[in-house]
Amino acid sequence: MRIGILASGTGSNLQAILDGCASRSIPAEVAVVICNIPGVKALQRAESARVPAVLLPHQKFPNREEFDRELVLTLQEHRVDLVCLAGFMRLLGPVLLRAFHNRILNIHPSLLPAFPGLHAVRQALTAGVRVAGCTVHVVDEGTDTGPILIQAAVPVLDSDTEETLAARILVQEHRCYPRAIALWAEGRVQIEGRRVRITGAGPRPDHTLSSPELTD
C-alpha cells in the first residue's frame, strides 16, 4: 500500500508513520509527503527518510478547489492508495474527498465526537472532563465527523495545562496512527455506514487503546 501524507508543520505524526513503515510494523510505504507551508520540519523529515517531498503553497492558488485539484493530481502521480493527514491545517473540499472517498485518515486530539474542530485540548480542559484522548477517523464532509477507527484515552490531571495534556495525548497519537494505518494496510478495516468494523481482531478489540496511566 502506498501512503500520501499531507502536513503543514513539524510532522511528529509523520515521523511516527515513517518509522512504522521503516520497521515494517506498517506493511506499507510512504509514497509522497505534501506540505503547503514552506520550510516546515515535515519537509525535512521526508527528505531525511528519502521520501519524495512536494511543496504546494496554497496561497499560489486562486481558491480551495484549484488547490485541491493540484493535490489530487500530485497524489495520483505518486499512485497513492491512502491519504493521511498529519497536522494538515487546511479544510478538504469536495474535489479531494471525491477522488479519495473513504480513503483519507486523520488523527484528532480528543475522544470524538467530543470536542471536534480547533483547540480540542483547550475545549476539554474548559469542559472539565476527567478523561481526554485522541481519535483516528476517516475524513468526510463534516468537521471531525467521519467513521472512527481507533481511540486512546488519556486521564486529565488536576495539574494539567493545555501544553502538558497535549503532550501526553501526542504520545498516544504516535501509537494510534501507525496502528490504524497498519490495520488498513492489512485489509482489516471495513466501513459500514457511520461505523468501522475491524476484522480478525483478538478477544480485546484492538481499535481501542488505553494509555498506560489507565491500566495500573
BATORMAR-582183 format. One record per residue (C-alpha): residue in one letter; x, y, z. Coordinates in steps of 0.25 Angstrom, whole numbers, always signed. Each point is the difference from the previous one (the first is absolute). Example, Ala and Ser with C-alpha at 12.3 -4.5 7.8 and 13.67 -1.06 7.14 Angstrom:
<recs>
<rec r="A" xx="+49" yy="-18" zz="+31"/>
<rec r="S" xx="+6" yy="+14" zz="-2"/>
</recs>
This chain:
<recs>
<rec r="M" xx="+0" yy="+0" zz="+0"/>
<rec r="R" xx="+5" yy="+14" zz="-4"/>
<rec r="I" xx="-3" yy="+11" zz="+10"/>
<rec r="G" xx="+0" yy="+15" zz="-3"/>
<rec r="I" xx="+1" yy="+9" zz="+12"/>
<rec r="L" xx="-5" yy="+15" zz="+1"/>
<rec r="A" xx="+7" yy="+8" zz="+10"/>
<rec r="S" xx="+2" yy="+15" zz="+4"/>
<rec r="G" xx="+9" yy="+0" zz="+12"/>
<rec r="T" xx="+10" yy="-8" zz="+8"/>
<rec r="G" xx="-5" yy="-13" zz="-4"/>
<rec r="S" xx="+2" yy="-9" zz="+12"/>
<rec r="N" xx="-11" yy="-9" zz="-4"/>
<rec r="L" xx="+6" yy="+0" zz="-14"/>
<rec r="Q" xx="+13" yy="-5" zz="+7"/>
<rec r="A" xx="-8" yy="-11" zz="+7"/>
<rec r="I" xx="-6" yy="-5" zz="-13"/>
<rec r="L" xx="+14" yy="+1" zz="-7"/>
<rec r="D" xx="+6" yy="-8" zz="+12"/>
<rec r="G" xx="-11" yy="-10" zz="-1"/>
<rec r="C" xx="+2" yy="-3" zz="-15"/>
<rec r="A" xx="+15" yy="-1" zz="+2"/>
<rec r="S" xx="-2" yy="-10" zz="+11"/>
<rec r="R" xx="-11" yy="-8" zz="-8"/>
<rec r="S" xx="-10" yy="+2" zz="+12"/>
<rec r="I" xx="-7" yy="+7" zz="-11"/>
<rec r="P" xx="+0" yy="-9" zz="-12"/>
<rec r="A" xx="+0" yy="+12" zz="-10"/>
<rec r="E" xx="+9" yy="+11" zz="-5"/>
<rec r="V" xx="-2" yy="+15" zz="+0"/>
<rec r="A" xx="+0" yy="+4" zz="-15"/>
<rec r="V" xx="+0" yy="+15" zz="+2"/>
<rec r="V" xx="-1" yy="+11" zz="+10"/>
<rec r="I" xx="-7" yy="+12" zz="-4"/>
<rec r="C" xx="+1" yy="+13" zz="+8"/>
<rec r="N" xx="-7" yy="+14" zz="-2"/>
<rec r="I" xx="+10" yy="+8" zz="+9"/>
<rec r="P" xx="+14" yy="+3" zz="-5"/>
<rec r="G" xx="+11" yy="-4" zz="+9"/>
<rec r="V" xx="-7" yy="-9" zz="+10"/>
<rec r="K" xx="+6" yy="-11" zz="+7"/>
<rec r="A" xx="-9" yy="-10" zz="-6"/>
<rec r="L" xx="+7" yy="+2" zz="-13"/>
<rec r="Q" xx="+14" yy="-2" zz="+6"/>
<rec r="R" xx="-5" yy="-13" zz="+6"/>
<rec r="A" xx="-5" yy="-5" zz="-13"/>
<rec r="E" xx="+13" yy="+3" zz="-7"/>
<rec r="S" xx="+8" yy="-7" zz="+12"/>
<rec r="A" xx="-8" yy="-12" zz="-3"/>
<rec r="R" xx="+3" yy="+1" zz="-15"/>
<rec r="V" xx="-15" yy="+1" zz="-3"/>
<rec r="P" xx="-5" yy="+10" zz="-11"/>
<rec r="A" xx="-3" yy="+13" zz="+6"/>
<rec r="V" xx="-9" yy="+10" zz="-7"/>
<rec r="L" xx="-3" yy="+14" zz="+4"/>
<rec r="L" xx="-13" yy="+6" zz="-5"/>
<rec r="P" xx="-3" yy="+14" zz="+7"/>
<rec r="H" xx="-15" yy="+1" zz="+0"/>
<rec r="Q" xx="+2" yy="+16" zz="-2"/>
<rec r="K" xx="+4" yy="-2" zz="-14"/>
<rec r="F" xx="-14" yy="-6" zz="-4"/>
<rec r="P" xx="-12" yy="+9" zz="-3"/>
<rec r="N" xx="-9" yy="-9" zz="+9"/>
<rec r="R" xx="-1" yy="-12" zz="+8"/>
<rec r="E" xx="-6" yy="-8" zz="-12"/>
<rec r="E" xx="+13" yy="+3" zz="-8"/>
<rec r="F" xx="+9" yy="-4" zz="+11"/>
<rec r="D" xx="-8" yy="-13" zz="+3"/>
<rec r="R" xx="+1" yy="-3" zz="-15"/>
<rec r="E" xx="+15" yy="+1" zz="+0"/>
<rec r="L" xx="+1" yy="-8" zz="+13"/>
<rec r="V" xx="-8" yy="-11" zz="-7"/>
<rec r="L" xx="+9" yy="+0" zz="-12"/>
<rec r="T" xx="+12" yy="-1" zz="+8"/>
<rec r="L" xx="-5" yy="-11" zz="+8"/>
<rec r="Q" xx="-4" yy="-8" zz="-12"/>
<rec r="E" xx="+13" yy="+2" zz="-7"/>
<rec r="H" xx="+6" yy="-7" zz="+12"/>
<rec r="R" xx="-10" yy="-11" zz="-1"/>
<rec r="V" xx="-5" yy="+2" zz="+14"/>
<rec r="D" xx="-10" yy="-10" zz="+6"/>
<rec r="L" xx="-3" yy="+7" zz="+14"/>
<rec r="V" xx="+2" yy="+15" zz="+4"/>
<rec r="C" xx="+3" yy="+3" zz="+14"/>
<rec r="L" xx="-1" yy="+14" zz="+6"/>
<rec r="A" xx="+11" yy="+3" zz="+10"/>
<rec r="G" xx="-2" yy="+14" zz="+5"/>
<rec r="F" xx="-5" yy="+5" zz="-13"/>
<rec r="M" xx="-6" yy="+13" zz="+3"/>
<rec r="R" xx="-10" yy="+1" zz="-12"/>
<rec r="L" xx="-14" yy="-4" zz="-1"/>
<rec r="L" xx="-2" yy="-10" zz="-11"/>
<rec r="G" xx="-10" yy="+3" zz="-11"/>
<rec r="P" xx="-9" yy="-9" zz="-9"/>
<rec r="V" xx="+10" yy="-2" zz="-11"/>
<rec r="L" xx="+10" yy="-7" zz="+10"/>
<rec r="L" xx="-11" yy="-7" zz="+8"/>
<rec r="R" xx="-6" yy="-6" zz="-13"/>
<rec r="A" xx="+13" yy="-4" zz="-6"/>
<rec r="F" xx="+4" yy="-8" zz="+13"/>
<rec r="H" xx="-14" yy="-3" zz="+5"/>
<rec r="N" xx="+2" yy="-8" zz="+13"/>
<rec r="R" xx="+15" yy="+0" zz="-2"/>
<rec r="I" xx="+4" yy="+12" zz="+8"/>
<rec r="L" xx="+4" yy="-2" zz="+15"/>
<rec r="N" xx="+2" yy="+11" zz="+11"/>
<rec r="I" xx="+4" yy="+0" zz="+14"/>
<rec r="H" xx="-7" yy="+10" zz="+10"/>
<rec r="P" xx="+4" yy="+3" zz="+14"/>
<rec r="S" xx="-13" yy="-4" zz="+7"/>
<rec r="L" xx="-9" yy="-12" zz="+2"/>
<rec r="L" xx="-9" yy="+4" zz="-11"/>
<rec r="P" xx="-12" yy="+3" zz="-1"/>
<rec r="A" xx="+4" yy="+9" zz="+11"/>
<rec r="F" xx="+8" yy="+13" zz="-3"/>
<rec r="P" xx="+1" yy="+0" zz="-15"/>
<rec r="G" xx="+7" yy="+11" zz="-7"/>
<rec r="L" xx="+11" yy="+9" zz="+5"/>
<rec r="H" xx="+6" yy="+1" zz="+14"/>
<rec r="A" xx="-6" yy="-14" zz="+4"/>
<rec r="V" xx="+9" yy="-1" zz="+12"/>
<rec r="R" xx="-4" yy="+14" zz="+5"/>
<rec r="Q" xx="-14" yy="-4" zz="-2"/>
<rec r="A" xx="+2" yy="-12" zz="+8"/>
<rec r="L" xx="+6" yy="+8" zz="+12"/>
<rec r="T" xx="-10" yy="+11" zz="-1"/>
<rec r="A" xx="-11" yy="-11" zz="+1"/>
<rec r="G" xx="+6" yy="-6" zz="+12"/>
<rec r="V" xx="+0" yy="-15" zz="-5"/>
<rec r="R" xx="+8" yy="-10" zz="+7"/>
<rec r="V" xx="+5" yy="-8" zz="-12"/>
<rec r="A" xx="+5" yy="+5" zz="-13"/>
<rec r="G" xx="+7" yy="-7" zz="-12"/>
<rec r="C" xx="+1" yy="-1" zz="-15"/>
<rec r="T" xx="-7" yy="-6" zz="-11"/>
<rec r="V" xx="+4" yy="-5" zz="-14"/>
<rec r="H" xx="-12" yy="+2" zz="-9"/>
<rec r="V" xx="-4" yy="-1" zz="-15"/>
<rec r="V" xx="-2" yy="+14" zz="-6"/>
<rec r="D" xx="-13" yy="+4" zz="-5"/>
<rec r="E" xx="-7" yy="+13" zz="-4"/>
<rec r="G" xx="-2" yy="+4" zz="+15"/>
<rec r="T" xx="+10" yy="+5" zz="+10"/>
<rec r="D" xx="+6" yy="-12" zz="+7"/>
<rec r="T" xx="-13" yy="-8" zz="-2"/>
<rec r="G" xx="+4" yy="-12" zz="-8"/>
<rec r="P" xx="+0" yy="-14" zz="+4"/>
<rec r="I" xx="+10" yy="-3" zz="+12"/>
<rec r="L" xx="+11" yy="-11" zz="-1"/>
<rec r="I" xx="+8" yy="+1" zz="+12"/>
<rec r="Q" xx="-1" yy="+8" zz="+13"/>
<rec r="A" xx="+9" yy="+1" zz="+12"/>
<rec r="A" xx="-3" yy="+6" zz="+14"/>
<rec r="V" xx="+8" yy="+9" zz="+8"/>
<rec r="P" xx="-3" yy="+5" zz="+14"/>
<rec r="V" xx="-1" yy="+15" zz="+3"/>
<rec r="L" xx="+8" yy="+3" zz="+12"/>
<rec r="D" xx="-4" yy="+11" zz="+10"/>
<rec r="S" xx="+14" yy="+7" zz="-3"/>
<rec r="D" xx="-2" yy="-1" zz="-15"/>
<rec r="T" xx="+2" yy="+12" zz="-9"/>
<rec r="E" xx="-4" yy="+0" zz="-15"/>
<rec r="E" xx="+15" yy="-3" zz="-3"/>
<rec r="T" xx="+2" yy="-11" zz="+10"/>
<rec r="L" xx="-13" yy="-7" zz="-4"/>
<rec r="A" xx="+3" yy="+2" zz="-15"/>
<rec r="A" xx="+14" yy="-6" zz="+2"/>
<rec r="R" xx="-6" yy="-13" zz="+6"/>
<rec r="I" xx="-10" yy="-1" zz="-10"/>
<rec r="L" xx="+10" yy="+1" zz="-11"/>
<rec r="V" xx="+7" yy="-12" zz="+6"/>
<rec r="Q" xx="-12" yy="-8" zz="-3"/>
<rec r="E" xx="-2" yy="+6" zz="-14"/>
<rec r="H" xx="+13" yy="-6" zz="-3"/>
<rec r="R" xx="-5" yy="-14" zz="+4"/>
<rec r="C" xx="-14" yy="+1" zz="-6"/>
<rec r="Y" xx="+3" yy="+6" zz="-14"/>
<rec r="P" xx="+10" yy="-11" zz="-4"/>
<rec r="R" xx="-9" yy="-11" zz="+5"/>
<rec r="A" xx="-12" yy="+5" zz="-8"/>
<rec r="I" xx="+8" yy="+1" zz="-12"/>
<rec r="A" xx="+6" yy="-14" zz="+2"/>
<rec r="L" xx="-15" yy="-5" zz="+2"/>
<rec r="W" xx="-3" yy="+7" zz="-13"/>
<rec r="A" xx="+12" yy="-6" zz="-8"/>
<rec r="E" xx="-4" yy="-14" zz="+5"/>
<rec r="G" xx="-14" yy="+1" zz="-6"/>
<rec r="R" xx="-6" yy="-1" zz="+14"/>
<rec r="V" xx="-8" yy="+13" zz="-1"/>
<rec r="Q" xx="-15" yy="-1" zz="-5"/>
<rec r="I" xx="-8" yy="+13" zz="+0"/>
<rec r="E" xx="-15" yy="-2" zz="+2"/>
<rec r="G" xx="-7" yy="+13" zz="-1"/>
<rec r="R" xx="+4" yy="+8" zz="+13"/>
<rec r="R" xx="+7" yy="-12" zz="+6"/>
<rec r="V" xx="+13" yy="-7" zz="-2"/>
<rec r="R" xx="+2" yy="-15" zz="+2"/>
<rec r="I" xx="+14" yy="-5" zz="+3"/>
<rec r="T" xx="+1" yy="-15" zz="-5"/>
<rec r="G" xx="+9" yy="-10" zz="+5"/>
<rec r="A" xx="+1" yy="+6" zz="+14"/>
<rec r="G" xx="+3" yy="-8" zz="+12"/>
<rec r="P" xx="-8" yy="-1" zz="+13"/>
<rec r="R" xx="+3" yy="+15" zz="+4"/>
<rec r="P" xx="-4" yy="+10" zz="-11"/>
<rec r="D" xx="+13" yy="+5" zz="-6"/>
<rec r="H" xx="-7" yy="+13" zz="-5"/>
<rec r="T" xx="-1" yy="+5" zz="+15"/>
<rec r="L" xx="+14" yy="+3" zz="+6"/>
<rec r="S" xx="+2" yy="+5" zz="+14"/>
<rec r="S" xx="+10" yy="+9" zz="+6"/>
<rec r="P" xx="+10" yy="-8" zz="+10"/>
<rec r="E" xx="-5" yy="+10" zz="+10"/>
<rec r="L" xx="-14" yy="-6" zz="-1"/>
<rec r="T" xx="+5" yy="-14" zz="+2"/>
<rec r="D" xx="+7" yy="+0" zz="+14"/>
</recs>
